[in-house]
């Protein structure tokens, strides 16, 4: 892991294949996650381009911030992404769930201007059900179990994959994950989408019940330049469940957009 200093803190990131062909692509994880979400993208079976996976503040190996859930936290996470993108000269930003919301904030606030963006399992508005918000305060383990039921994070996750994902949420901890979800709950950029001018791809798992395909159809309709792709036999974390299809779809978009 490498780090970059910015805004009074250290943000960690994983850089793979720095000498690889093609544009550098920066991957941003979702709520309660870390850079390992993208192991199938920066690992040996991933695309050949240079790959960067960030740990947002308070996740993985990155220093935390003292922010209230909502706009302040989203702004801090956008600072993380912009700092790592500048440090690695990233051309493409890819964000999942909360990470996609952070990309919207990064672009709309003018913190960093990539050549293209990929919004994976996310949306322009990310409301969180009241029951989940309450349980995040009182019974974190029940939240973890709920999210790992079929057609939520995974369509039909195998035992090892589910265990690793659940452990990542436990490592992030209840406080950070609650901050993530509450920040998602207040997030809404539906009236700002015309400010995203870079070419974009909205990609979603066929069975994603957390950020359904309709969210991505909305992005494809409302963003000035946005393609739409659906990954069969996958839910919210399509990059883990169907990595080959996810990687090929993203790589074809990047190649077609950046040449």
C-alpha positions in Angstrom: 0.0 0.0 0.0 1.1 3.6 -0.7 -0.2 6.8 0.8 -0.7 10.4 -0.1 -0.9 13.3 2.4 -3.7 15.8 1.9 -6.0 17.9 4.0 -4.2 17.0 7.2 -4.4 13.2 6.8 -3.0 10.2 5.0 -5.0 8.3 2.5 -3.9 4.8 1.5 -4.2 3.2 -1.9 -3.1 0.1 -3.8 -1.3 0.7 -7.1 -1.1 -2.3 -9.5 0.6 -2.6 -12.9 2.0 1.0 -13.0 3.7 0.3 -16.3 0.6 -1.4 -17.8 -0.8 -0.3 -21.1 -3.8 2.0 -21.3 -5.2 4.7 -19.0 -4.8 4.5 -15.2 -8.1 3.6 -13.6 -9.0 4.5 -10.0 -11.5 2.3 -8.2 -13.6 3.6 -5.2 -15.3 1.1 -2.8 -18.7 1.4 -1.1 -20.1 1.6 2.4 -18.2 -0.4 5.0 -15.7 -1.6 2.4 -12.1 -1.1 1.4 -9.7 -1.3 -1.6 -9.9 -5.2 -1.6 -13.4 -4.9 -3.1 -11.6 -4.5 -6.3 -9.1 -7.4 -6.1 -10.5 -8.9 -9.3 -9.8 -5.6 -11.1 -6.3 -4.8 -9.8 -5.2 -8.4 -9.5 -3.5 -10.6 -12.1 -6.7 -11.5 -13.9 -7.9 -7.9 -14.1 -7.5 -5.5 -17.1 -4.0 -4.8 -18.3 -4.2 -1.0 -17.5 -2.7 0.5 -14.4 -5.1 0.1 -11.6 -5.5 2.1 -8.4 -7.9 1.2 -5.5 -8.3 3.7 -2.7 -9.2 3.2 1.0 -11.6 6.1 1.9 -11.0 7.9 5.2 -11.6 5.6 8.1 -11.5 2.5 5.9 -8.7 0.0 5.4 -5.4 1.6 6.1 -6.5 5.3 5.7 -6.6 7.8 8.5 -10.1 8.8 9.6 -11.8 12.1 9.6 -14.1 13.7 12.3 -17.1 14.5 10.2 -20.8 14.3 10.7 -22.7 12.0 8.3 -23.9 13.7 5.2 -22.4 16.5 3.1 -19.3 16.9 5.2 -18.4 13.2 5.0 -19.1 13.1 1.3 -16.8 16.1 0.8 -14.0 14.5 2.8 -14.3 11.3 0.8 -14.2 13.4 -2.4 -11.0 14.9 -1.1 -9.6 11.4 -0.7 -10.4 10.5 -4.3 -9.1 13.7 -5.8 -5.8 13.4 -3.9 -5.2 9.9 -5.0 -6.3 10.6 -8.6 -3.9 13.5 -8.8 -1.1 11.5 -7.2 -1.5 8.6 -9.7 -2.7 10.7 -12.7 -5.8 8.7 -13.1 -7.8 9.0 -16.3 -10.8 7.0 -15.4 -12.8 6.9 -12.1 -14.9 3.9 -11.1 -17.2 3.9 -8.1 -19.5 1.4 -6.5 -22.5 2.4 -4.4 -21.2 5.0 -1.9 -18.1 5.2 -4.1 -20.3 6.2 -7.0 -21.9 8.9 -4.9 -18.4 10.1 -4.0 -17.5 10.3 -7.7 -20.5 12.4 -8.4 -19.4 14.8 -5.6 -15.8 14.8 -6.9 -16.9 15.7 -10.4 -19.7 18.2 -9.5 -17.4 20.0 -7.0 -14.7 20.3 -9.6 -12.1 18.5 -7.5 -10.8 16.4 -10.3 -11.6 16.0 -14.0 -11.1 12.5 -15.4 -11.5 11.5 -19.0 -14.3 9.1 -18.2 -16.3 7.8 -15.2 -18.0 4.5 -14.4 -20.9 4.3 -12.0 -21.4 0.7 -10.7 -24.2 -0.3 -8.5 -25.1 3.3 -7.5 -27.5 6.1 -8.2 -28.1 9.8 -8.2 -30.1 9.3 -5.0 -29.3 6.6 -2.4 -32.0 6.5 0.2 -31.5 3.9 2.9 -34.5 2.2 4.5 -35.4 3.4 8.0 -35.1 -0.1 9.5 -31.5 -0.4 8.2 -30.7 3.1 9.6 -32.0 2.1 13.0 -30.2 -1.3 13.0 -26.9 0.4 12.1 -27.1 2.1 15.5 -28.4 -0.9 17.6 -27.6 -4.2 15.9 -24.8 -4.1 13.4 -24.5 -7.9 13.0 -28.1 -8.1 11.8 -27.4 -5.5 9.2 -24.4 -7.5 8.0 -26.6 -10.7 7.8 -29.4 -8.8 6.0 -27.1 -7.4 3.3 -25.6 -10.8 2.6 -29.0 -12.5 1.9 -29.6 -13.3 -1.8 -30.1 -10.5 -4.3 -28.7 -7.8 -2.1 -24.9 -7.6 -2.1 -24.7 -10.9 -4.0 -27.2 -12.7 -6.2 -26.2 -16.2 -5.0 -22.9 -15.7 -3.1 -20.8 -18.7 -2.2 -19.9 -19.2 1.5 -16.3 -18.0 1.1 -17.2 -14.8 -0.8 -19.9 -14.0 1.8 -17.6 -14.6 4.7 -14.9 -12.3 3.2 -17.4 -9.6 2.5 -18.9 -9.8 6.0 -15.5 -9.7 7.6 -14.7 -6.5 5.6 -17.7 -4.8 7.1 -16.7 -6.0 10.6 -13.2 -4.6 10.0 -14.7 -1.2 8.9 -16.7 -1.2 12.1 -20.2 -0.1 13.1 -19.4 3.7 13.5 -17.7 4.1 10.1 -20.3 2.0 8.2 -23.2 3.8 9.9 -21.6 7.1 8.8 -21.4 5.8 5.3 -25.0 4.7 5.1 -26.3 7.9 6.7 -24.3 9.9 4.2 -25.8 7.9 1.4 -29.3 8.5 2.8 -29.0 12.3 2.4 -27.2 12.1 -1.0 -29.3 13.4 -3.9 -27.8 14.9 -7.1 -30.7 14.3 -9.4 -31.0 18.0 -10.2 -27.3 18.3 -10.9 -26.6 15.6 -13.4 -26.3 17.9 -16.4 -23.1 19.1 -14.7 -21.4 15.7 -15.4 -19.9 16.3 -18.8 -17.4 13.4 -19.0 -18.4 10.2 -20.9 -19.9 7.8 -18.4 -21.0 4.2 -18.0 -23.7 3.0 -15.7 -23.3 -0.7 -15.0 -25.5 -2.8 -12.7 -26.1 -6.4 -11.6 -29.3 -7.9 -13.0 -30.5 -8.8 -9.6 -29.3 -5.7 -7.6 -32.1 -4.9 -5.2 -30.1 -2.3 -3.3 -29.5 0.0 -6.3 -31.8 -1.5 -8.9 -31.3 -1.4 -12.7 -33.9 1.4 -12.8 -31.4 3.7 -11.0 -28.9 3.1 -13.8 -31.5 3.6 -16.5 -32.2 6.9 -14.9 -28.5 7.8 -15.1 -28.3 6.7 -18.7 -31.3 8.9 -19.5 -30.2 12.0 -17.5 -26.5 12.2 -17.8 -25.3 14.1 -20.9 -23.2 11.2 -22.2 -23.8 7.8 -20.5 -24.0 4.2 -21.7 -25.9 1.5 -19.8 -24.8 -2.1 -19.1 -26.3 -4.9 -17.1 -24.4 -7.9 -15.7 -26.4 -11.1 -15.7 -26.4 -13.4 -12.6 -25.1 -10.7 -10.3 -26.4 -8.3 -7.7 -24.9 -5.2 -6.0 -21.3 -6.3 -6.1 -21.1 -7.5 -9.8 -17.3 -6.8 -9.8 -16.9 -9.7 -7.4 -19.7 -12.0 -8.6 -19.0 -11.8 -12.3 -15.6 -10.2 -12.6 -14.8 -11.3 -16.2 -18.0 -9.8 -17.5 -17.7 -6.7 -15.4 -14.0 -6.2 -16.4 -14.7 -6.8 -20.1 -17.7 -4.4 -20.1 -15.7 -1.6 -18.4 -12.6 -2.2 -20.5 -14.7 -2.0 -23.8 -16.2 1.2 -22.6 -12.8 2.7 -21.8 -11.3 1.6 -25.1 -14.3 2.9 -27.0 -14.2 6.2 -25.2 -10.5 6.9 -24.9 -9.3 5.0 -27.9 
